[in-house]
Amino acid sequence: MNWSRLLPPPCDDYRGSRLAFYFLVLVAVVSTVRSLVHILAPDGGAGSIAGLAVDVAGGANIVAMFGQWGASQLILALLYWLAILRYRSLVPLMLAVVLLEQALRIGVGQIKPVEVAAPPPGEIGSYILLPLSLLALFLALRKTPEAG
């Protein structure tokens, strides 16, 4: 199989802030772990982490949805890793994706709130990641002095 047709040559032309780059690395690590928890945990993290009742009628559907959501999150994490390891010129785009994801998660959460005793970590994380990803995107789009 000719992988060069699937993955073009690397592009390391990233001239933004190192801080923004390392922020994307942190997001990629967290996204990878989070997705694997949703895929591999017996309850998909729905009960043990998010505090949703999964021992009720339809609970298996909630667990299945969390697992499928984890699969989507893993694909996104893999795209982050591709940008980090092979296509660094895409770091600003990936940070824009992080920003958009957090904004949409907050927006959808307002429209369709989850009813649990305490906010799940993902909800709290979105409120933290939204401003941080905006700052990281700004820093990634600025040329650093060493980049010229």
C-alpha positions in Angstrom: 0.0 0.0 0.0 1.3 3.4 -0.9 0.9 5.4 2.3 2.1 8.6 0.7 -1.2 8.9 -1.1 -3.1 8.8 2.2 -0.5 10.9 4.2 1.3 13.5 2.1 4.8 14.6 3.1 5.2 16.2 6.5 4.8 19.9 6.8 6.5 21.4 9.8 6.0 25.1 8.9 4.6 26.2 12.2 5.6 29.7 13.3 3.3 30.2 16.2 3.9 30.1 19.9 5.4 27.0 21.5 2.9 27.5 24.4 0.0 27.1 21.9 1.7 24.0 20.5 2.1 22.4 23.9 -1.5 23.3 24.7 -2.6 21.2 21.7 -0.4 18.4 23.0 -2.2 18.5 26.3 -5.6 18.6 24.6 -4.5 15.6 22.5 -3.4 13.6 25.6 -6.6 14.4 27.4 -8.8 13.7 24.3 -7.1 10.3 23.8 -7.5 9.2 27.4 -11.1 10.5 27.6 -12.0 8.7 24.4 -10.5 5.4 25.5 -12.4 5.6 28.8 -15.6 6.0 26.9 -14.8 3.1 24.7 -13.3 0.7 27.3 -15.0 1.4 30.6 -17.8 -1.0 31.3 -20.3 1.9 31.7 -18.5 4.1 29.1 -17.9 6.6 31.9 -21.6 7.5 31.9 -22.3 6.4 35.5 -18.8 6.3 37.0 -17.7 9.7 35.8 -20.7 11.6 34.5 -23.0 10.5 37.2 -25.8 9.3 34.9 -28.0 6.4 36.0 -27.2 3.5 33.7 -29.0 0.8 35.8 -32.4 2.0 34.6 -34.5 1.0 31.6 -32.6 2.2 28.5 -29.3 2.5 30.5 -27.6 0.1 28.1 -28.4 2.6 25.3 -26.7 5.4 27.3 -23.6 3.2 27.7 -23.6 2.4 24.0 -23.9 6.1 23.1 -21.0 7.0 25.3 -18.9 4.3 23.6 -19.8 5.5 20.2 -19.0 9.1 21.3 -15.6 7.8 22.5 -15.0 6.5 19.0 -15.6 10.0 17.5 -13.4 11.6 20.2 -10.6 9.1 19.3 -10.8 10.1 15.7 -10.5 13.8 16.6 -7.6 13.0 19.0 -5.8 11.1 16.2 -6.2 14.2 14.0 -4.6 16.3 16.8 -1.7 13.8 16.9 -1.2 14.0 13.2 -0.9 17.8 13.4 1.5 17.5 16.3 3.7 14.8 14.9 3.6 15.3 11.1 1.7 18.4 10.0 2.6 21.2 12.4 1.3 23.8 9.9 -2.2 22.5 10.9 -1.7 23.4 14.6 -3.7 26.6 14.3 -6.5 24.8 12.5 -6.6 22.1 15.2 -6.8 24.8 17.9 -9.7 26.3 16.0 -11.4 22.9 16.1 -10.8 22.7 19.8 -12.3 26.1 20.3 -15.3 25.3 18.1 -15.9 22.0 19.9 -15.9 23.7 23.3 -18.3 26.4 22.1 -20.6 23.8 20.6 -20.5 21.6 23.7 -21.4 24.6 25.9 -24.1 25.7 23.5 -25.7 22.3 23.1 -25.5 21.8 26.9 -27.5 25.0 27.3 -30.1 23.8 24.8 -30.2 20.2 26.0 -28.9 20.1 29.6 -28.0 16.9 31.2 -29.7 16.4 34.6 -27.2 15.0 37.1 -26.4 15.8 40.8 -23.1 17.4 39.9 -21.7 18.7 36.6 -19.6 16.1 34.9 -15.9 16.8 34.4 -16.4 17.3 30.6 -18.9 20.2 31.2 -16.5 21.9 33.7 -13.6 21.3 31.3 -15.4 23.0 28.4 -15.8 26.2 30.4 -12.0 26.1 31.1 -10.9 25.0 27.6 -13.0 27.6 25.8 -11.0 30.7 26.8 -7.7 28.8 26.9 -8.2 27.5 23.3 -9.1 31.0 22.2 -5.9 32.3 23.7 -3.9 29.3 22.2 -5.4 30.0 18.8 -4.4 33.7 19.0 -0.9 32.7 20.1 -0.6 30.1 17.3 -1.6 32.6 14.6 1.0 35.2 15.8 4.5 34.8 14.4 7.0 34.3 17.2 10.2 36.4 17.1 12.4 33.3 16.4 10.1 32.3 13.5 10.7 35.5 11.6 
